[in-house]
Amino acid sequence: MKYIGDIPKILNNPDYIYKQLDKDDTLWIIKKIDDNIKITLKLNTISSSEKEKEYKNSIIQMQILNQRRIDKYEEKGKIEKLFDKNKKIV
């Protein structure tokens, strides 16, 4: 994929961050490059040190989404905006 080299820039300077509401441990990190590039992160939300060994923070997906599709997910209540770089705090 042509955007693999942009992953550090996307993670360090996202335009939007959404929480996927049907998965407690999944965030969408979105950066506008050409269209919207969405990187889905799976985050460790288990606090027990024993269980932490079973889970690791990871990028589980990278895909191109247009703004219309992102808006549709938000309208249907599948994602919730946590961060908007233009508003700083949501």
C-alpha positions as CSV (number, residue, x, y, z in Angstrom):
1,M,0.0,0.0,0.0
2,K,1.4,3.4,-0.9
3,Y,0.7,5.0,2.5
4,I,2.7,2.5,4.7
5,G,5.5,5.1,5.0
6,D,3.0,7.7,6.3
7,I,1.9,5.6,9.3
8,P,4.1,7.6,11.8
9,K,2.7,10.9,10.5
10,I,-0.8,9.6,10.7
11,L,-0.4,8.4,14.2
12,N,1.4,11.5,15.5
13,N,-0.8,14.0,13.8
14,P,-4.3,12.6,13.1
15,D,-7.2,14.8,11.8
16,Y,-9.8,12.7,13.7
17,I,-10.0,9.9,16.2
18,Y,-13.2,7.9,16.6
19,K,-14.1,5.1,19.0
20,Q,-15.8,2.1,17.4
21,L,-18.8,1.6,19.7
22,D,-19.3,-2.1,19.2
23,K,-15.6,-2.9,20.1
24,D,-14.3,-1.4,23.4
25,D,-10.7,-1.7,22.3
26,T,-10.8,-0.3,18.8
27,L,-10.1,3.3,17.7
28,W,-10.1,4.8,14.2
29,I,-7.2,7.2,13.6
30,I,-8.0,9.2,10.5
31,K,-5.7,11.5,8.5
32,K,-6.7,13.2,5.3
33,I,-4.2,12.3,2.6
34,D,-5.7,12.5,-0.9
35,D,-8.9,11.1,0.5
36,N,-9.2,9.8,4.1
37,I,-6.8,7.2,5.3
38,K,-8.2,5.2,8.2
39,I,-5.9,3.3,10.5
40,T,-7.7,1.1,13.0
41,L,-5.9,0.5,16.2
42,K,-6.7,-2.3,18.6
43,L,-5.7,-1.1,22.1
44,N,-5.1,-3.1,25.3
45,T,-7.9,-2.3,27.7
46,I,-7.3,-5.2,30.2
47,S,-5.8,-4.0,33.5
48,S,-4.7,-7.3,34.9
49,S,-1.0,-7.8,34.4
50,E,-1.6,-11.5,33.7
51,K,-4.1,-10.8,30.9
52,E,-1.9,-7.9,29.5
53,K,0.5,-10.6,28.2
54,E,-2.2,-12.0,26.0
55,Y,-3.0,-8.6,24.3
56,K,-0.9,-6.2,22.5
57,N,-1.6,-2.8,21.0
58,S,-1.5,-3.1,17.3
59,I,-2.7,-1.7,13.9
60,I,-5.2,-4.1,12.7
61,Q,-6.3,-2.4,9.5
62,M,-5.4,0.4,7.1
63,Q,-7.9,1.5,4.5
64,I,-9.1,4.4,2.4
65,L,-12.5,5.8,3.4
66,N,-14.2,8.8,1.9
67,Q,-15.7,11.4,4.3
68,R,-19.3,10.4,3.3
69,R,-18.7,6.9,4.5
70,I,-17.2,8.1,7.8
71,D,-20.2,10.4,8.3
72,K,-22.6,7.6,7.6
73,Y,-20.9,5.4,10.3
74,E,-21.2,8.3,12.7
75,E,-24.9,9.0,11.9
76,K,-25.7,5.3,12.4
77,G,-24.1,5.4,15.8
78,K,-21.4,2.9,15.0
79,I,-18.5,5.4,15.8
80,E,-18.2,8.3,18.2
81,K,-15.8,11.2,17.5
82,L,-13.3,11.7,20.3
83,F,-10.9,14.1,18.7
84,D,-11.1,16.7,15.8
85,K,-7.9,18.6,15.2
86,N,-9.9,21.6,14.0
87,K,-11.9,21.7,17.3
88,K,-9.1,20.3,19.5
89,I,-11.6,18.8,22.0
90,V,-14.8,17.1,21.2
